[in-house]
Amino acid sequence: MRTLLPLLLLAALPAAAQEDRPWAFQVTPYAWGSGVGGEVTPVPGSPTLEFDQSLPDVLEDLDAAFFVTAFGRYGRWVGLVDLSASASSREGVVPPGIPAEGEVSQRSLTLLGGYRLQADPRATLDLLAGIRAWDVGVSAAVPLAGLSASADVSFTDPIVAARATYALSPRLSATLYADLGGWGVGSEATNQQVATLNYALTDRLTLSSGWRRLHVDYEGGGEGGGPDFEATVSGPLAGLTWRF
């Protein structure tokens, strides 16, 4: 159940120092090797599956995954799009330690727009706001007890974000990204942090590596109930950016 939300997101894999031209665009497919910890309750009264997976566990349970992000700028106006999808299955326990099984599939789309507050040759600072839309399917089963439950849910979180890039040398830069949202509109709370080092292989290709952490806390509630899940996903990432 691990890459519960590799969210996407976000995605702040990005680029080196700002160019002189008024516009720029880049696309980054990336890999995220994330461990995850949390719990999921498919429907009220169903088993709550607790999980705590390291990266090797995640890789073993992963069924499929896809991550890509795009970043654009026109003058001082900026935009970011991140798309992620994953499916995984794993085993865990429910109190008082009974073996259980769980599955999670997710798709997320992040759409952000904002303004570049600082744009000198060595450093940039962007402030952004937008949404992250989720489509999550969860299930849990306790074979020994003959219990099982599953549910699908879609929700959208408003988020605000900041993204800063600093040129360490002509070819090496560092990027920091953070966002915060939810506030009970979609999830109860969500936040994300990304830090990468970026090395320009050519004028068009940049190799990025770093670390990403994503947290989400969603409560279904309401008539008929919906799934409750809370997860923190974190781990190393690597991507290749094409700039044009």
N, C-alpha and C positions, 0 to 999 in steps of 0.2 A: 504494500500500500504505500509505497513510498513516494515516488515523485508525485505526491498528492497534488501538488500544484507546482509544477515547475514552471510555473509560471512563470509564465510567464511572463515574465517579464517580464517583463520589462525589458528591460533589456537595456542595459546601458553599456554595451560593449563598445566603444567608439573611439573616436578618432583623434587624430593628432591635432596639431595646432590649426587654427582657423586660416583659411586661404583668403586672398585679397578679392577674389571674385564675389559677386553679390549672392550667388546661390551655390549650394553643394548638396549632394545626396549620397547616401551609402546604404548598403545592404549587408547584413551579417548573419549567415547561418552559424549556429554555435552548438556546442555540446556542454551539458551540465551534469557533472557527476555528483549527485546530491544524496546525502543521508537524510533521514527524516524521523521525527518523533512526534507522537500525538495520540489522538483517539478518535473513533468514529462510531456514532450510533445511527444506523440507517433510518429507523423510525422509533418514536417514543415507546418504551417498554421492550425494545429489542436488545440483543446483546450489545454491549459497548466493547469494541475491540481496541485494545491498547497496542501500540507499536513503537518500536525504537530500533531503527535500522542504521547500520553503518553503510558506507559506500559499497563494500563488497556484497552485502545483503541486497542492496538496491539493484545492483547490476544483475544479480542472480534472478531477481523476481521480475525485472522489467520485461514487458511484452512488446512495447513499441513506444517510440518517442520522436518528436519533431519540434525544433525550436528555430525561429528566425526573427530578426528584428531589422527595422529600417529607420533611419534618421535623416531628416532633411532640414535645410535652412535656406531662407530667402531674406537677405539683409539681416536684420536682427530677429526676425520671426522664425521659430523652430517648431518642428513636429516630430513625434516619435510613434512608431507602431511596432507592437510585439505580438507575435502569434506563437502559441505553444500548445502541444497536444501530447498526451502520454496515457498509457494503460499499464497497469501492474497488478499483481496478485501476490499474496503472501499469507503466512501463518502467524498467529499471535496467541494471546491468552485473554480470557475473561475471568473476573474474580469467581472463585478463589484460586485461579491458576488452571482452569480447564482449557484445553487446546481449542482454538478457533481459527477460522479461515476468513479472509477478506479480500475484496477486489475494489480497485478504484480506477476510474477512467476520467480524464478531464481534458477540456479544451478551454483556453482563455485567450482573449483578445484585448490588448491594451492600446488605447488611443489617447494621445496627449498632444497638447499644443501649448506654446508659451513664447517667452520673450528672452532674448539674450541681454542680460544686464551688463555684463562685462565682456569685451571682445578685443583685448589687446593681443599682440603676437604670441605671448607666452601663456596666457591664461584666458579661459572663458568660463562664464557662469550663466546657466539657464534656469529660469523658473517656469514650471509647467503645471497644467491642471487638465483633468480629463476623466476617463472612466476605464475600468477593467471589468469586462464581461466574462462570466464563468458559466460553464456547463459541466456539471460534475455528476457522475454516477457512482454510488457506493453500495456495497453489500457486505453482510457478515453472516457467518453460520457457525453453529456449535454442533458438530456432528454427533457427539456423544449424547447430547441432550435433545437431539432432533429439532433444534431451533434454527431458523434462518429468516433473514429479512433483507430487502433491497429497496433502493429509492433513487430517483434522479431529480436533480434540482438545477435551476438556472437563476442567476442573480447578477446584478451589476453594482459595482462599488464606485463611488466617486473617489478620486485620489488627487492629491497635490504632490509635486515632486520637485527636486532640485538636482541639477547635473553640472559638475565642474570638471574641466580638463586643464591639465597643466603640462607644458612642454618641459621635459627634463633635459633634452638634447635635440638636435635637429631631427633625429629619427625616433626617439623614445619619449613617450608621454604617459601620464597617469590620469585615469578617469574615476571619479567618485559619483555615485548616484544613490539617491534615497527617495522613497515615497511613503505616504501615509494616507490611510483612508478607511472606508467602511462606515463608521459612525452610525451603525444601525440601519443604514439605508439598504445595503445588500447584506454584507457580513457585519458582525458586531465590530470587528476591527481587522485591519490588515496593514502590514508594513513590509518594506523591502529595502535591503542595502546591497550595493554592488561596488566592488573595487577592482579595477583592472590596470595592468601595465600593457601598453600598446607599442608595438615595434613596426615601423613602416618598412616593409620589404621593398616596395617600389612606390612611385607616386600614387598608384591606384590600389595597392594591396597592403593591408595592415593586419598583423597577427596580434591577437589579444589573449591574455590569460589573467585569471584572478580568482575572486571568491564572490559567491552570491548567497544571500540568506533571505528567505521569504517566510512570513508568518501569516496565517489566516485563522479566524475564529468565526465559524458560522453556526447559527442556531435556527433550526427549522421552525419549531413552534407552530401555533395556529391550529385551526380545525383540521383533524386528520393527520396533523403532524408532518414534519419533514425531517430529513436527516440533520443530525448535529455532527459537526466535525471540527476539530482543532488540530492544526499541524504546523510544525516548523521545519522547513526544508532548507538545507544549507550544504555547500560543498564547492569544489573547484569548478571552474568553467574555462572553456577555450573556444575562440571563434576566429574566423577569417573574414575581414571586412573588405568589400569591393567598393571603391569610391569612384564616382563619375559626375 
